[in-house]
Amino acid sequence: MNLARAKAQSLASSVDTQSRVPLHVQVRKLIREKARVGALVDGEGRLKTEAELGQIFGVSRITIRNALQPLVDEGMFERTRGKGTFLRSSELEDWGGALIGFVESGREAGFEPTGAILHQGMTNQQDADIAKMLNERAVFELKRLRFADGDAVAIEQAFYPPDIGLELEKRDLADAAIYAVFEQELNFEIKDAVQTISATLADKEAARLLDVAVGSPLTFTERLTRDRDDRPLELLRTVYVPERHRFAIRLTRRASSPTE
């Protein structure tokens, strides 16, 4: 048996037809994992055809199509007419006006979002700007390492007013979708959030946690979320590995005035 056939049989055996997880979801996860490390694509990043992928995974072309479309939608792959489907350099979190968290966006994109708590608890040692943005002298801090299909992609550091922190502390927060907790359990009505994006460099702690070199470039975001009464609910600061997580923002142009 040649090596290529052995690899194909190995991938096909990874698809469990008896599982409750739909076949297209299983195949999507495998394509995501294998394409990240250079498998299933050629030297130009061209993905194998739907027919070839169907043979590799032992599923129908419809299943392959359903597995691939979300990966195209989120930006991991790009289709070029007449040439094929190509792997892009990084993945996409697409903001089209919807305010969603890491867990929600991960599930929509088809990867398994998980987390590990690095620190949680009350503190009055926060930066002055954090106290000012939340209008609190002391805040509840939640720091989590975030994973996508087992790969570390981000470090989140969130700050909450004390009363919200006391409620959150009662829950298992490792994999919690905080916005869902706000709305479904704490009955907060989220209005909106303001987010900024910039760049930073990995310090020793970030490098160790994200498995990158010290000084590696990271994407930094800061998001302040408010309720309908404009009360601050959460200040979230996150660093991402750019190669593992990319952002896109849809912009609409307003009509220009005659003086512009």
C-alpha positions in Angstrom: 0.0 0.0 0.0 1.5 3.4 -1.0 1.7 6.3 1.5 -1.0 8.4 -0.2 -3.5 5.6 0.0 -2.6 4.9 3.6 -3.2 8.5 4.6 -6.5 8.6 2.8 -7.7 5.5 4.6 -6.5 7.0 7.9 -8.7 10.1 7.3 -11.7 8.1 6.2 -11.4 6.1 9.4 -11.6 9.4 11.4 -15.2 9.9 10.2 -17.5 8.2 12.6 -20.8 7.3 10.8 -22.3 6.2 14.1 -21.7 9.5 15.8 -24.4 12.0 16.7 -22.2 14.7 15.2 -23.3 15.2 11.5 -20.8 14.0 8.9 -20.3 17.4 7.4 -19.3 18.8 10.8 -16.8 16.0 11.3 -15.3 16.5 7.9 -15.2 20.3 8.3 -13.2 19.9 11.5 -10.8 17.4 9.8 -10.3 19.7 6.7 -9.6 22.7 9.0 -7.0 20.7 11.0 -5.3 19.1 8.0 -5.2 22.2 5.8 -3.6 24.2 8.6 -0.6 22.0 8.6 -0.3 21.8 4.8 -2.3 18.6 4.1 -5.1 18.4 1.5 -3.6 21.4 -0.3 -0.8 21.7 -2.9 2.2 24.0 -2.9 0.0 26.9 -4.1 -2.5 26.4 -1.4 -5.1 24.8 -3.8 -7.5 22.5 -2.0 -8.2 19.1 -3.4 -11.4 18.9 -5.5 -14.7 17.9 -3.9 -14.6 14.5 -5.7 -11.1 13.9 -4.3 -12.1 14.9 -0.8 -15.1 12.7 -1.0 -12.9 9.7 -1.8 -10.4 10.7 1.0 -13.1 11.0 3.7 -15.4 8.3 2.3 -18.4 10.6 2.0 -20.6 12.1 -0.7 -19.8 15.3 -2.6 -22.9 16.9 -1.0 -21.4 16.2 2.4 -18.1 17.8 1.2 -19.9 20.8 -0.1 -21.7 21.3 3.2 -18.5 20.9 5.1 -16.6 23.4 2.9 -19.1 26.2 2.5 -18.8 27.5 6.1 -15.0 27.5 5.8 -15.4 29.6 2.6 -17.9 31.9 4.3 -15.6 32.5 7.3 -12.6 33.2 5.0 -10.4 30.2 5.6 -10.7 29.3 1.9 -11.4 31.4 -1.2 -12.9 30.0 -4.4 -11.5 31.2 -7.7 -13.6 30.5 -10.8 -11.9 28.0 -13.1 -8.9 27.5 -10.7 -10.2 25.9 -7.6 -10.5 26.5 -3.8 -7.5 28.1 -2.1 -6.3 28.2 1.5 -6.0 31.8 2.8 -3.3 32.7 5.2 -5.5 33.1 8.2 -9.0 32.6 9.4 -11.8 35.1 9.7 -14.1 36.5 12.3 -16.6 38.4 10.2 -18.2 41.4 11.9 -21.4 42.4 10.1 -23.0 44.3 12.9 -23.6 41.2 15.2 -22.1 41.3 18.7 -21.0 37.8 19.5 -18.4 36.3 21.7 -15.6 33.7 21.1 -17.8 30.7 21.9 -20.7 31.8 19.7 -18.5 32.8 16.8 -16.5 29.5 17.1 -19.7 27.4 17.0 -21.0 29.3 14.0 -17.7 28.8 12.2 -17.6 25.1 12.9 -14.7 24.8 15.2 -14.8 23.7 18.9 -14.3 26.7 21.1 -12.9 25.9 24.6 -11.1 27.8 27.3 -8.9 27.5 30.4 -9.1 29.9 33.3 -5.8 31.6 34.1 -7.2 33.9 36.9 -10.5 35.1 38.3 -11.4 37.2 41.3 -12.0 40.7 42.6 -9.2 43.2 42.4 -8.6 46.9 43.1 -5.2 46.9 41.5 -6.5 47.4 37.9 -5.3 50.2 35.7 -6.9 53.6 36.2 -8.4 53.6 32.8 -10.2 50.3 33.6 -11.8 51.8 36.7 -12.8 54.8 34.7 -14.4 52.9 31.8 -16.4 50.7 34.2 -17.1 53.4 36.7 -15.9 51.2 39.5 -13.1 51.3 42.1 -12.9 47.5 42.3 -13.7 45.1 39.5 -14.1 41.4 38.9 -11.3 40.0 36.6 -11.6 36.9 34.4 -8.6 35.9 32.4 -8.9 32.9 30.0 -6.8 31.1 27.4 -8.9 30.4 24.4 -8.6 27.4 22.1 -10.1 26.6 18.6 -10.1 22.8 18.0 -7.4 22.5 20.7 -5.1 25.2 19.3 -4.4 28.2 21.5 -5.5 31.3 19.6 -6.1 34.0 22.2 -5.7 35.3 25.7 -8.8 37.1 27.0 -8.7 39.5 30.0 -12.2 40.6 31.0 -13.3 43.1 33.7 -16.8 43.4 35.2 -18.5 45.6 37.8 -18.5 43.9 41.3 -22.2 42.9 41.3 -21.8 41.2 37.9 -18.6 39.5 39.1 -20.4 38.0 42.1 -22.9 36.4 39.8 -20.3 35.2 37.3 -18.2 33.7 40.1 -21.1 31.2 40.9 -20.6 29.6 37.4 -18.1 27.5 35.6 -16.5 30.2 33.4 -13.9 28.1 31.5 -16.1 27.6 28.4 -18.9 30.0 29.3 -20.5 32.2 26.6 -20.6 35.4 28.7 -23.1 37.2 26.5 -25.5 34.2 26.7 -25.1 34.3 30.5 -25.9 38.0 30.5 -29.1 37.6 28.5 -30.4 34.2 29.5 -29.5 34.0 33.1 -28.9 37.6 34.4 -31.6 39.2 32.2 -29.4 42.0 30.9 -30.4 43.6 27.7 -27.2 44.2 25.7 -27.3 47.4 23.6 -24.0 47.5 21.8 -20.2 47.5 22.1 -17.4 49.7 21.0 -14.2 47.8 19.9 -10.8 49.0 18.9 -8.1 46.9 17.1 -4.4 47.5 17.2 -1.1 45.6 17.3 1.2 44.5 20.1 4.1 42.2 20.8 4.1 38.9 22.7 5.7 39.2 26.2 7.1 36.2 28.0 3.7 35.1 29.4 1.8 35.5 26.1 4.6 33.7 24.2 4.5 30.7 26.6 0.7 30.5 26.6 0.2 30.9 22.8 3.3 28.9 21.8 4.9 31.8 19.9 8.3 33.5 20.2 8.8 36.4 22.5 8.3 39.6 20.5 6.0 38.0 17.9 3.3 40.3 16.6 -0.2 39.8 18.1 -3.5 41.4 17.4 -4.9 43.4 20.3 -8.6 44.2 20.7 -10.4 46.2 23.4 -14.2 46.0 23.6 -16.5 47.9 26.0 -20.0 46.4 26.1 -23.0 48.3 27.5 -26.6 47.6 28.3 -29.7 49.5 27.2 -29.2 52.1 29.9 -25.6 52.6 28.8 -24.2 50.9 31.9 -20.9 49.2 31.2 -21.2 45.4 31.5 -17.8 44.2 30.4 -14.4 45.5 29.4 -12.7 42.9 27.3 -9.0 43.0 26.3 -7.8 40.2 24.0 -4.6 39.3 22.2 -4.8 36.9 19.2 -2.2 35.1 17.1 -2.7 36.7 13.7 -2.0 33.5 11.8 -4.7 31.7 13.7 -7.4 34.4 13.9 -8.2 37.2 11.5 -10.8 39.9 11.5 -12.9 41.5 8.8 -15.2 44.4 9.2 -17.9 45.3 6.6 -18.1 49.0 6.0 -20.9 51.0 4.4 -20.3 54.4 2.8 -22.6 57.2 3.7 -23.5 59.7 0.9 -21.0 62.5 0.7 -22.1 66.1 1.0 -21.4 68.6 -1.8 -18.7 70.2 0.3 -16.7 66.9 0.8 
